[in-house]
Amino acid sequence: MGFFKNIMRKLAESSIFSIVGTTDTIANHYLKLKTSFPDKLEAQIYEEIIKFRYSIIPLKEEWRYNDLLEQAKKVSDLIK
């Protein structure tokens, strides 16, 4: 059992775990917004997710945040 716990600890400390956690958080946030506001366009939901994410941990460069928001406006349907 110690071997398994050691592997799980190393996995939890890896960047893969943080990517999976971030993806899970974004997916849950998307589903919550889509359920609460079914008429909202995909681009609007994407913009809300970006704003939420970077309100928690802001980017150092303001231009990157603005660039992400501009890209969000150009997004068509994410899910069909």
PDB file of N, CA, C and O in Angstrom:
ATOM      1  N   MET A   1       0.817  -1.192   0.000  1.00  0.00           N
ATOM      2  CA  MET A   1       0.000   0.000   0.000  1.00  0.00           C
ATOM      3  C   MET A   1       0.860   1.255   0.000  1.00  0.00           C
ATOM      4  O   MET A   1       0.452   2.270  -0.566  1.00  0.00           O
ATOM      5  N   GLY A   2       2.030   1.219   0.614  1.00  0.00           N
ATOM      6  CA  GLY A   2       2.913   2.377   0.649  1.00  0.00           C
ATOM      7  C   GLY A   2       3.348   2.792  -0.747  1.00  0.00           C
ATOM      8  O   GLY A   2       3.465   3.982  -1.037  1.00  0.00           O
ATOM      9  N   PHE A   3       3.592   1.803  -1.621  1.00  0.00           N
ATOM     10  CA  PHE A   3       3.995   2.099  -2.999  1.00  0.00           C
ATOM     11  C   PHE A   3       2.891   2.861  -3.725  1.00  0.00           C
ATOM     12  O   PHE A   3       3.160   3.842  -4.417  1.00  0.00           O
ATOM     13  N   PHE A   4       1.643   2.405  -3.564  1.00  0.00           N
ATOM     14  CA  PHE A   4       0.505   3.058  -4.219  1.00  0.00           C
ATOM     15  C   PHE A   4       0.325   4.483  -3.692  1.00  0.00           C
ATOM     16  O   PHE A   4       0.097   5.407  -4.472  1.00  0.00           O
ATOM     17  N   LYS A   5       0.426   4.663  -2.377  1.00  0.00           N
ATOM     18  CA  LYS A   5       0.290   6.005  -1.798  1.00  0.00           C
ATOM     19  C   LYS A   5       1.386   6.929  -2.307  1.00  0.00           C
ATOM     20  O   LYS A   5       1.140   8.108  -2.561  1.00  0.00           O
ATOM     21  N   ASN A   6       2.591   6.401  -2.455  1.00  0.00           N
ATOM     22  CA  ASN A   6       3.711   7.202  -2.955  1.00  0.00           C
ATOM     23  C   ASN A   6       3.460   7.650  -4.395  1.00  0.00           C
ATOM     24  O   ASN A   6       3.722   8.801  -4.744  1.00  0.00           O
ATOM     25  N   ILE A   7       2.961   6.753  -5.217  1.00  0.00           N
ATOM     26  CA  ILE A   7       2.649   7.094  -6.616  1.00  0.00           C
ATOM     27  C   ILE A   7       1.537   8.141  -6.658  1.00  0.00           C
ATOM     28  O   ILE A   7       1.625   9.103  -7.420  1.00  0.00           O
ATOM     29  N   MET A   8       0.498   7.965  -5.854  1.00  0.00           N
ATOM     30  CA  MET A   8      -0.613   8.924  -5.838  1.00  0.00           C
ATOM     31  C   MET A   8      -0.141  10.291  -5.341  1.00  0.00           C
ATOM     32  O   MET A   8      -0.596  11.315  -5.849  1.00  0.00           O
ATOM     33  N   ARG A   9       0.756  10.327  -4.363  1.00  0.00           N
ATOM     34  CA  ARG A   9       1.274  11.599  -3.864  1.00  0.00           C
ATOM     35  C   ARG A   9       2.070  12.306  -4.952  1.00  0.00           C
ATOM     36  O   ARG A   9       1.921  13.511  -5.155  1.00  0.00           O
ATOM     37  N   LYS A  10       2.920  11.551  -5.652  1.00  0.00           N
ATOM     38  CA  LYS A  10       3.719  12.149  -6.721  1.00  0.00           C
ATOM     39  C   LYS A  10       2.823  12.645  -7.857  1.00  0.00           C
ATOM     40  O   LYS A  10       3.090  13.692  -8.447  1.00  0.00           O
ATOM     41  N   LEU A  11       1.777  11.906  -8.161  1.00  0.00           N
ATOM     42  CA  LEU A  11       0.839  12.332  -9.197  1.00  0.00           C
ATOM     43  C   LEU A  11       0.128  13.612  -8.774  1.00  0.00           C
ATOM     44  O   LEU A  11      -0.051  14.521  -9.585  1.00  0.00           O
ATOM     45  N   ALA A  12      -0.280  13.688  -7.507  1.00  0.00           N
ATOM     46  CA  ALA A  12      -0.979  14.878  -7.010  1.00  0.00           C
ATOM     47  C   ALA A  12      -0.082  16.110  -7.041  1.00  0.00           C
ATOM     48  O   ALA A  12      -0.577  17.228  -7.180  1.00  0.00           O
ATOM     49  N   GLU A  13       1.227  15.921  -6.913  1.00  0.00           N
ATOM     50  CA  GLU A  13       2.166  17.040  -6.934  1.00  0.00           C
ATOM     51  C   GLU A  13       2.594  17.413  -8.347  1.00  0.00           C
ATOM     52  O   GLU A  13       3.267  18.425  -8.541  1.00  0.00           O
ATOM     53  N   SER A  14       2.218  16.620  -9.322  1.00  0.00           N
ATOM     54  CA  SER A  14       2.666  16.856 -10.697  1.00  0.00           C
ATOM     55  C   SER A  14       1.819  17.912 -11.387  1.00  0.00           C
ATOM     56  O   SER A  14       0.734  18.266 -10.925  1.00  0.00           O
ATOM     57  N   SER A  15       2.342  18.407 -12.509  1.00  0.00           N
ATOM     58  CA  SER A  15       1.598  19.402 -13.284  1.00  0.00           C
ATOM     59  C   SER A  15       0.384  18.784 -13.969  1.00  0.00           C
ATOM     60  O   SER A  15      -0.570  19.494 -14.284  1.00  0.00           O
ATOM     61  N   ILE A  16       0.404  17.486 -14.201  1.00  0.00           N
ATOM     62  CA  ILE A  16      -0.745  16.817 -14.823  1.00  0.00           C
ATOM     63  C   ILE A  16      -1.965  16.967 -13.928  1.00  0.00           C
ATOM     64  O   ILE A  16      -3.066  17.222 -14.416  1.00  0.00           O
ATOM     65  N   PHE A  17      -1.778  16.810 -12.623  1.00  0.00           N
ATOM     66  CA  PHE A  17      -2.888  16.933 -11.693  1.00  0.00           C
ATOM     67  C   PHE A  17      -3.484  18.336 -11.734  1.00  0.00           C
ATOM     68  O   PHE A  17      -4.704  18.495 -11.696  1.00  0.00           O
ATOM     69  N   SER A  18      -2.633  19.349 -11.810  1.00  0.00           N
ATOM     70  CA  SER A  18      -3.150  20.720 -11.843  1.00  0.00           C
ATOM     71  C   SER A  18      -3.888  20.997 -13.141  1.00  0.00           C
ATOM     72  O   SER A  18      -4.871  21.738 -13.142  1.00  0.00           O
ATOM     73  N   ILE A  19      -3.435  20.417 -14.246  1.00  0.00           N
ATOM     74  CA  ILE A  19      -4.133  20.587 -15.522  1.00  0.00           C
ATOM     75  C   ILE A  19      -5.508  19.938 -15.455  1.00  0.00           C
ATOM     76  O   ILE A  19      -6.494  20.522 -15.904  1.00  0.00           O
ATOM     77  N   VAL A  20      -5.580  18.734 -14.897  1.00  0.00           N
ATOM     78  CA  VAL A  20      -6.863  18.045 -14.761  1.00  0.00           C
ATOM     79  C   VAL A  20      -7.782  18.829 -13.834  1.00  0.00           C
ATOM     80  O   VAL A  20      -8.974  18.957 -14.113  1.00  0.00           O
ATOM     81  N   GLY A  21      -7.250  19.352 -12.743  1.00  0.00           N
ATOM     82  CA  GLY A  21      -8.045  20.145 -11.813  1.00  0.00           C
ATOM     83  C   GLY A  21      -8.578  21.408 -12.465  1.00  0.00           C
ATOM     84  O   GLY A  21      -9.737  21.770 -12.264  1.00  0.00           O
ATOM     85  N   THR A  22      -7.736  22.088 -13.251  1.00  0.00           N
ATOM     86  CA  THR A  22      -8.159  23.301 -13.941  1.00  0.00           C
ATOM     87  C   THR A  22      -9.241  22.983 -14.968  1.00  0.00           C
ATOM     88  O   THR A  22     -10.238  23.698 -15.070  1.00  0.00           O
ATOM     89  N   THR A  23      -9.045  21.922 -15.718  1.00  0.00           N
ATOM     90  CA  THR A  23     -10.031  21.513 -16.720  1.00  0.00           C
ATOM     91  C   THR A  23     -11.357  21.181 -16.066  1.00  0.00           C
ATOM     92  O   THR A  23     -12.416  21.557 -16.570  1.00  0.00           O
ATOM     93  N   ASP A  24     -11.303  20.479 -14.946  1.00  0.00           N
ATOM     94  CA  ASP A  24     -12.516  20.124 -14.212  1.00  0.00           C
ATOM     95  C   ASP A  24     -13.233  21.374 -13.717  1.00  0.00           C
ATOM     96  O   ASP A  24     -14.456  21.466 -13.817  1.00  0.00           O
ATOM     97  N   THR A  25     -12.490  22.329 -13.187  1.00  0.00           N
ATOM     98  CA  THR A  25     -13.067  23.575 -12.696  1.00  0.00           C
ATOM     99  C   THR A  25     -13.735  24.350 -13.823  1.00  0.00           C
ATOM    100  O   THR A  25     -14.846  24.853 -13.661  1.00  0.00           O
ATOM    101  N   ILE A  26     -13.059  24.447 -14.964  1.00  0.00           N
ATOM    102  CA  ILE A  26     -13.619  25.168 -16.115  1.00  0.00           C
ATOM    103  C   ILE A  26     -14.879  24.478 -16.625  1.00  0.00           C
ATOM    104  O   ILE A  26     -15.870  25.139 -16.936  1.00  0.00           O
ATOM    105  N   ALA A  27     -14.842  23.154 -16.710  1.00  0.00           N
ATOM    106  CA  ALA A  27     -16.017  22.414 -17.187  1.00  0.00           C
ATOM    107  C   ALA A  27     -17.200  22.607 -16.241  1.00  0.00           C
ATOM    108  O   ALA A  27     -18.328  22.807 -16.691  1.00  0.00           O
ATOM    109  N   ASN A  28     -16.949  22.550 -14.947  1.00  0.00           N
ATOM    110  CA  ASN A  28     -18.034  22.761 -13.981  1.00  0.00           C
ATOM    111  C   ASN A  28     -18.581  24.172 -14.069  1.00  0.00           C
ATOM    112  O   ASN A  28     -19.793  24.377 -13.996  1.00  0.00           O
ATOM    113  N   HIS A  29     -17.704  25.141 -14.225  1.00  0.00           N
ATOM    114  CA  HIS A  29     -18.134  26.540 -14.350  1.00  0.00           C
ATOM    115  C   HIS A  29     -18.964  26.728 -15.623  1.00  0.00           C
ATOM    116  O   HIS A  29     -19.978  27.426 -15.606  1.00  0.00           O
ATOM    117  N   TYR A  30     -18.535  26.107 -16.725  1.00  0.00           N
ATOM    118  CA  TYR A  30     -19.283  26.180 -17.980  1.00  0.00           C
ATOM    119  C   TYR A  30     -20.678  25.585 -17.798  1.00  0.00           C
ATOM    120  O   TYR A  30     -21.675  26.198 -18.182  1.00  0.00           O
ATOM    121  N   LEU A  31     -20.745  24.392 -17.212  1.00  0.00           N
ATOM    122  CA  LEU A  31     -22.040  23.734 -17.033  1.00  0.00           C
ATOM    123  C   LEU A  31     -22.964  24.540 -16.124  1.00  0.00           C
ATOM    124  O   LEU A  31     -24.167  24.619 -16.370  1.00  0.00           O
ATOM    125  N   LYS A  32     -22.405  25.132 -15.082  1.00  0.00           N
ATOM    126  CA  LYS A  32     -23.210  25.951 -14.179  1.00  0.00           C
ATOM    127  C   LYS A  32     -23.777  27.166 -14.921  1.00  0.00           C
ATOM    128  O   LYS A  32     -24.955  27.492 -14.775  1.00  0.00           O
ATOM    129  N   LEU A  33     -22.938  27.833 -15.713  1.00  0.00           N
ATOM    130  CA  LEU A  33     -23.406  28.999 -16.466  1.00  0.00           C
ATOM    131  C   LEU A  33     -24.422  28.602 -17.523  1.00  0.00           C
ATOM    132  O   LEU A  33     -25.437  29.277 -17.697  1.00  0.00           O
ATOM    133  N   LYS A  34     -24.157  27.511 -18.230  1.00  0.00           N
ATOM    134  CA  LYS A  34     -25.060  27.074 -19.300  1.00  0.00           C
ATOM    135  C   LYS A  34     -26.415  26.662 -18.733  1.00  0.00           C
ATOM    136  O   LYS A  34     -27.448  26.886 -19.364  1.00  0.00           O
ATOM    137  N   THR A  35     -26.414  26.062 -17.548  1.00  0.00           N
ATOM    138  CA  THR A  35     -27.668  25.660 -16.909  1.00  0.00           C
ATOM    139  C   THR A  35     -28.430  26.884 -16.397  1.00  0.00           C
ATOM    140  O   THR A  35     -29.647  26.978 -16.555  1.00  0.00           O
ATOM    141  N   SER A  36     -27.706  27.813 -15.785  1.00  0.00           N
ATOM    142  CA  SER A  36     -28.340  29.002 -15.223  1.00  0.00           C
ATOM    143  C   SER A  36     -28.827  29.975 -16.294  1.00  0.00           C
ATOM    144  O   SER A  36     -29.858  30.627 -16.132  1.00  0.00           O
ATOM    145  N   PHE A  37     -28.073  30.063 -17.386  1.00  0.00           N
ATOM    146  CA  PHE A  37     -28.392  31.004 -18.470  1.00  0.00           C
ATOM    147  C   PHE A  37     -28.369  30.269 -19.812  1.00  0.00           C
ATOM    148  O   PHE A  37     -27.427  30.433 -20.588  1.00  0.00           O
ATOM    149  N   PRO A  38     -29.396  29.461 -20.093  1.00  0.00           N
ATOM    150  CA  PRO A  38     -29.380  28.651 -21.318  1.00  0.00           C
ATOM    151  C   PRO A  38     -29.360  29.460 -22.615  1.00  0.00           C
ATOM    152  O   PRO A  38     -28.938  28.952 -23.654  1.00  0.00           O
ATOM    153  N   ASP A  39     -29.814  30.714 -22.562  1.00  0.00           N
ATOM    154  CA  ASP A  39     -29.849  31.532 -23.775  1.00  0.00           C
ATOM    155  C   ASP A  39     -28.537  32.263 -24.041  1.00  0.00           C
ATOM    156  O   ASP A  39     -28.373  32.900 -25.082  1.00  0.00           O
ATOM    157  N   LYS A  40     -27.616  32.168 -23.105  1.00  0.00           N
ATOM    158  CA  LYS A  40     -26.340  32.858 -23.256  1.00  0.00           C
ATOM    159  C   LYS A  40     -25.530  32.206 -24.376  1.00  0.00           C
ATOM    160  O   LYS A  40     -25.469  30.981 -24.475  1.00  0.00           O
ATOM    161  N   LEU A  41     -24.915  33.027 -25.208  1.00  0.00           N
ATOM    162  CA  LEU A  41     -24.090  32.516 -26.297  1.00  0.00           C
ATOM    163  C   LEU A  41     -22.813  31.898 -25.753  1.00  0.00           C
ATOM    164  O   LEU A  41     -22.357  32.243 -24.663  1.00  0.00           O
ATOM    165  N   GLU A  42     -22.237  30.976 -26.528  1.00  0.00           N
ATOM    166  CA  GLU A  42     -20.996  30.311 -26.119  1.00  0.00           C
ATOM    167  C   GLU A  42     -19.885  31.328 -25.882  1.00  0.00           C
ATOM    168  O   GLU A  42     -19.119  31.199 -24.926  1.00  0.00           O
ATOM    169  N   ALA A  43     -19.793  32.325 -26.735  1.00  0.00           N
ATOM    170  CA  ALA A  43     -18.749  33.347 -26.592  1.00  0.00           C
ATOM    171  C   ALA A  43     -18.916  34.113 -25.286  1.00  0.00           C
ATOM    172  O   ALA A  43     -17.927  34.476 -24.649  1.00  0.00           O
ATOM    173  N   GLN A  44     -20.152  34.360 -24.885  1.00  0.00           N
ATOM    174  CA  GLN A  44     -20.395  35.063 -23.627  1.00  0.00           C
ATOM    175  C   GLN A  44     -19.999  34.201 -22.425  1.00  0.00           C
ATOM    176  O   GLN A  44     -19.438  34.703 -21.451  1.00  0.00           O
ATOM    177  N   ILE A  45     -20.292  32.913 -22.502  1.00  0.00           N
ATOM    178  CA  ILE A  45     -19.900  31.998 -21.427  1.00  0.00           C
ATOM    179  C   ILE A  45     -18.388  31.902 -21.347  1.00  0.00           C
ATOM    180  O   ILE A  45     -17.818  31.927 -20.256  1.00  0.00           O
ATOM    181  N   TYR A  46     -17.739  31.793 -22.489  1.00  0.00           N
ATOM    182  CA  TYR A  46     -16.276  31.733 -22.537  1.00  0.00           C
ATOM    183  C   TYR A  46     -15.678  32.991 -21.907  1.00  0.00           C
ATOM    184  O   TYR A  46     -14.708  32.907 -21.154  1.00  0.00           O
ATOM    185  N   GLU A  47     -16.247  34.143 -22.208  1.00  0.00           N
ATOM    186  CA  GLU A  47     -15.771  35.408 -21.649  1.00  0.00           C
ATOM    187  C   GLU A  47     -15.952  35.432 -20.127  1.00  0.00           C
ATOM    188  O   GLU A  47     -15.067  35.889 -19.404  1.00  0.00           O
ATOM    189  N   GLU A  48     -17.088  34.943 -19.647  1.00  0.00           N
ATOM    190  CA  GLU A  48     -17.328  34.883 -18.203  1.00  0.00           C
ATOM    191  C   GLU A  48     -16.319  33.973 -17.507  1.00  0.00           C
ATOM    192  O   GLU A  48     -15.835  34.291 -16.421  1.00  0.00           O
ATOM    193  N   ILE A  49     -16.005  32.841 -18.136  1.00  0.00           N
ATOM    194  CA  ILE A  49     -15.023  31.908 -17.560  1.00  0.00           C
ATOM    195  C   ILE A  49     -13.651  32.566 -17.482  1.00  0.00           C
ATOM    196  O   ILE A  49     -12.950  32.423 -16.481  1.00  0.00           O
ATOM    197  N   ILE A  50     -13.267  33.282 -18.526  1.00  0.00           N
ATOM    198  CA  ILE A  50     -11.972  33.982 -18.529  1.00  0.00           C
ATOM    199  C   ILE A  50     -11.936  35.025 -17.418  1.00  0.00           C
ATOM    200  O   ILE A  50     -10.956  35.115 -16.679  1.00  0.00           O
ATOM    201  N   LYS A  51     -12.994  35.807 -17.301  1.00  0.00           N
ATOM    202  CA  LYS A  51     -13.048  36.833 -16.262  1.00  0.00           C
ATOM    203  C   LYS A  51     -12.984  36.213 -14.869  1.00  0.00           C
ATOM    204  O   LYS A  51     -12.286  36.717 -13.989  1.00  0.00           O
ATOM    205  N   PHE A  52     -13.716  35.121 -14.674  1.00  0.00           N
ATOM    206  CA  PHE A  52     -13.706  34.442 -13.378  1.00  0.00           C
ATOM    207  C   PHE A  52     -12.313  33.909 -13.058  1.00  0.00           C
ATOM    208  O   PHE A  52     -11.799  34.118 -11.960  1.00  0.00           O
ATOM    209  N   ARG A  53     -11.708  33.223 -14.017  1.00  0.00           N
ATOM    210  CA  ARG A  53     -10.405  32.604 -13.799  1.00  0.00           C
ATOM    211  C   ARG A  53      -9.346  33.652 -13.441  1.00  0.00           C
ATOM    212  O   ARG A  53      -8.580  33.459 -12.497  1.00  0.00           O
ATOM    213  N   TYR A  54      -9.300  34.747 -14.181  1.00  0.00           N
ATOM    214  CA  TYR A  54      -8.257  35.738 -13.961  1.00  0.00           C
ATOM    215  C   TYR A  54      -8.614  36.755 -12.876  1.00  0.00           C
ATOM    216  O   TYR A  54      -7.791  37.606 -12.541  1.00  0.00           O
ATOM    217  N   SER A  55      -9.826  36.682 -12.324  1.00  0.00           N
ATOM    218  CA  SER A  55     -10.126  37.480 -11.132  1.00  0.00           C
ATOM    219  C   SER A  55      -9.509  36.825  -9.905  1.00  0.00           C
ATOM    220  O   SER A  55      -9.210  37.495  -8.917  1.00  0.00           O
ATOM    221  N   ILE A  56      -9.320  35.509  -9.975  1.00  0.00           N
ATOM    222  CA  ILE A  56      -8.705  34.771  -8.868  1.00  0.00           C
ATOM    223  C   ILE A  56      -7.184  34.923  -8.898  1.00  0.00           C
ATOM    224  O   ILE A  56      -6.570  35.276  -7.892  1.00  0.00           O
ATOM    225  N   ILE A  57      -6.592  34.657 -10.041  1.00  0.00           N
ATOM    226  CA  ILE A  57      -5.140  34.781 -10.213  1.00  0.00           C
ATOM    227  C   ILE A  57      -4.899  35.638 -11.450  1.00  0.00           C
ATOM    228  O   ILE A  57      -4.881  35.114 -12.563  1.00  0.00           O
ATOM    229  N   PRO A  58      -4.714  36.935 -11.277  1.00  0.00           N
ATOM    230  CA  PRO A  58      -4.540  37.828 -12.435  1.00  0.00           C
ATOM    231  C   PRO A  58      -3.244  37.545 -13.202  1.00  0.00           C
ATOM    232  O   PRO A  58      -2.253  37.083 -12.635  1.00  0.00           O
ATOM    233  N   LEU A  59      -3.280  37.831 -14.481  1.00  0.00           N
ATOM    234  CA  LEU A  59      -2.073  37.753 -15.302  1.00  0.00           C
ATOM    235  C   LEU A  59      -1.202  38.959 -15.024  1.00  0.00           C
ATOM    236  O   LEU A  59      -1.708  40.045 -14.738  1.00  0.00           O
ATOM    237  N   LYS A  60       0.091  38.776 -15.105  1.00  0.00           N
ATOM    238  CA  LYS A  60       1.012  39.901 -14.888  1.00  0.00           C
ATOM    239  C   LYS A  60       0.923  40.899 -16.031  1.00  0.00           C
ATOM    240  O   LYS A  60       1.041  42.106 -15.819  1.00  0.00           O
ATOM    241  N   GLU A  61       0.714  40.398 -17.242  1.00  0.00           N
ATOM    242  CA  GLU A  61       0.640  41.265 -18.415  1.00  0.00           C
ATOM    243  C   GLU A  61      -0.824  41.520 -18.772  1.00  0.00           C
ATOM    244  O   GLU A  61      -1.556  40.592 -19.117  1.00  0.00           O
ATOM    245  N   GLU A  62      -1.233  42.750 -18.689  1.00  0.00           N
ATOM    246  CA  GLU A  62      -2.618  43.136 -18.974  1.00  0.00           C
ATOM    247  C   GLU A  62      -3.000  42.826 -20.424  1.00  0.00           C
ATOM    248  O   GLU A  62      -4.152  42.490 -20.701  1.00  0.00           O
ATOM    249  N   TRP A  63      -2.042  42.935 -21.348  1.00  0.00           N
ATOM    250  CA  TRP A  63      -2.354  42.709 -22.761  1.00  0.00           C
ATOM    251  C   TRP A  63      -2.782  41.273 -23.018  1.00  0.00           C
ATOM    252  O   TRP A  63      -3.593  41.029 -23.912  1.00  0.00           O
ATOM    253  N   ARG A  64      -2.257  40.312 -22.254  1.00  0.00           N
ATOM    254  CA  ARG A  64      -2.664  38.910 -22.453  1.00  0.00           C
ATOM    255  C   ARG A  64      -4.122  38.716 -22.053  1.00  0.00           C
ATOM    256  O   ARG A  64      -4.875  38.025 -22.740  1.00  0.00           O
ATOM    257  N   TYR A  65      -4.512  39.322 -20.950  1.00  0.00           N
ATOM    258  CA  TYR A  65      -5.905  39.244 -20.501  1.00  0.00           C
ATOM    259  C   TYR A  65      -6.832  39.858 -21.548  1.00  0.00           C
ATOM    260  O   TYR A  65      -7.851  39.269 -21.906  1.00  0.00           O
ATOM    261  N   ASN A  66      -6.475  41.037 -22.031  1.00  0.00           N
ATOM    262  CA  ASN A  66      -7.281  41.703 -23.057  1.00  0.00           C
ATOM    263  C   ASN A  66      -7.331  40.887 -24.344  1.00  0.00           C
ATOM    264  O   ASN A  66      -8.363  40.842 -25.013  1.00  0.00           O
ATOM    265  N   ASP A  67      -6.222  40.245 -24.691  1.00  0.00           N
ATOM    266  CA  ASP A  67      -6.169  39.404 -25.884  1.00  0.00           C
ATOM    267  C   ASP A  67      -7.105  38.203 -25.741  1.00  0.00           C
ATOM    268  O   ASP A  67      -7.800  37.843 -26.691  1.00  0.00           O
ATOM    269  N   LEU A  68      -7.125  37.584 -24.563  1.00  0.00           N
ATOM    270  CA  LEU A  68      -8.037  36.461 -24.325  1.00  0.00           C
ATOM    271  C   LEU A  68      -9.496  36.898 -24.443  1.00  0.00           C
ATOM    272  O   LEU A  68     -10.324  36.174 -24.996  1.00  0.00           O
ATOM    273  N   LEU A  69      -9.808  38.085 -23.922  1.00  0.00           N
ATOM    274  CA  LEU A  69     -11.184  38.579 -24.025  1.00  0.00           C
ATOM    275  C   LEU A  69     -11.560  38.880 -25.472  1.00  0.00           C
ATOM    276  O   LEU A  69     -12.701  38.652 -25.877  1.00  0.00           O
ATOM    277  N   GLU A  70     -10.616  39.386 -26.248  1.00  0.00           N
ATOM    278  CA  GLU A  70     -10.874  39.629 -27.676  1.00  0.00           C
ATOM    279  C   GLU A  70     -11.099  38.312 -28.416  1.00  0.00           C
ATOM    280  O   GLU A  70     -11.981  38.221 -29.270  1.00  0.00           O
ATOM    281  N   GLN A  71     -10.311  37.303 -28.094  1.00  0.00           N
ATOM    282  CA  GLN A  71     -10.479  35.991 -28.723  1.00  0.00           C
ATOM    283  C   GLN A  71     -11.834  35.390 -28.358  1.00  0.00           C
ATOM    284  O   GLN A  71     -12.464  34.725 -29.180  1.00  0.00           O
ATOM    285  N   ALA A  72     -12.276  35.625 -27.131  1.00  0.00           N
ATOM    286  CA  ALA A  72     -13.569  35.091 -26.683  1.00  0.00           C
ATOM    287  C   ALA A  72     -14.712  35.633 -27.530  1.00  0.00           C
ATOM    288  O   ALA A  72     -15.687  34.925 -27.783  1.00  0.00           O
ATOM    289  N   LYS A  73     -14.601  36.873 -27.967  1.00  0.00           N
ATOM    290  CA  LYS A  73     -15.652  37.474 -28.793  1.00  0.00           C
ATOM    291  C   LYS A  73     -15.769  36.806 -30.158  1.00  0.00           C
ATOM    292  O   LYS A  73     -16.820  36.866 -30.795  1.00  0.00           O
ATOM    293  N   LYS A  74     -14.690  36.170 -30.605  1.00  0.00           N
ATOM    294  CA  LYS A  74     -14.656  35.548 -31.930  1.00  0.00           C
ATOM    295  C   LYS A  74     -15.033  34.069 -31.901  1.00  0.00           C
ATOM    296  O   LYS A  74     -15.093  33.422 -32.947  1.00  0.00           O
ATOM    297  N   VAL A  75     -15.285  33.536 -30.718  1.00  0.00           N
ATOM    298  CA  VAL A  75     -15.595  32.107 -30.584  1.00  0.00           C
ATOM    299  C   VAL A  75     -17.015  31.846 -31.078  1.00  0.00           C
ATOM    300  O   VAL A  75     -17.962  32.538 -30.703  1.00  0.00           O
ATOM    301  N   SER A  76     -17.132  30.835 -31.924  1.00  0.00           N
ATOM    302  CA  SER A  76     -18.479  30.421 -32.331  1.00  0.00           C
ATOM    303  C   SER A  76     -18.924  29.345 -31.340  1.00  0.00           C
ATOM    304  O   SER A  76     -18.390  29.285 -30.232  1.00  0.00           O
ATOM    305  N   ASP A  77     -19.846  28.530 -31.692  1.00  0.00           N
ATOM    306  CA  ASP A  77     -20.319  27.493 -30.772  1.00  0.00           C
ATOM    307  C   ASP A  77     -19.199  26.535 -30.406  1.00  0.00           C
ATOM    308  O   ASP A  77     -18.530  25.975 -31.275  1.00  0.00           O
ATOM    309  N   LEU A  78     -19.003  26.353 -29.091  1.00  0.00           N
ATOM    310  CA  LEU A  78     -18.001  25.405 -28.625  1.00  0.00           C
ATOM    311  C   LEU A  78     -18.566  23.987 -28.676  1.00  0.00           C
ATOM    312  O   LEU A  78     -17.857  23.024 -28.967  1.00  0.00           O
ATOM    313  N   ILE A  79     -19.864  23.890 -28.383  1.00  0.00           N
ATOM    314  CA  ILE A  79     -20.517  22.579 -28.381  1.00  0.00           C
ATOM    315  C   ILE A  79     -21.712  22.644 -29.329  1.00  0.00           C
ATOM    316  O   ILE A  79     -22.510  23.581 -29.292  1.00  0.00           O
ATOM    317  N   LYS A  80     -21.808  21.649 -30.154  1.00  0.00           N
ATOM    318  CA  LYS A  80     -22.929  21.607 -31.087  1.00  0.00           C
ATOM    319  C   LYS A  80     -23.774  20.392 -30.828  1.00  0.00           C
ATOM    320  O   LYS A  80     -24.772  20.177 -31.515  1.00  0.00           O
TER     321      LYS A  80
END
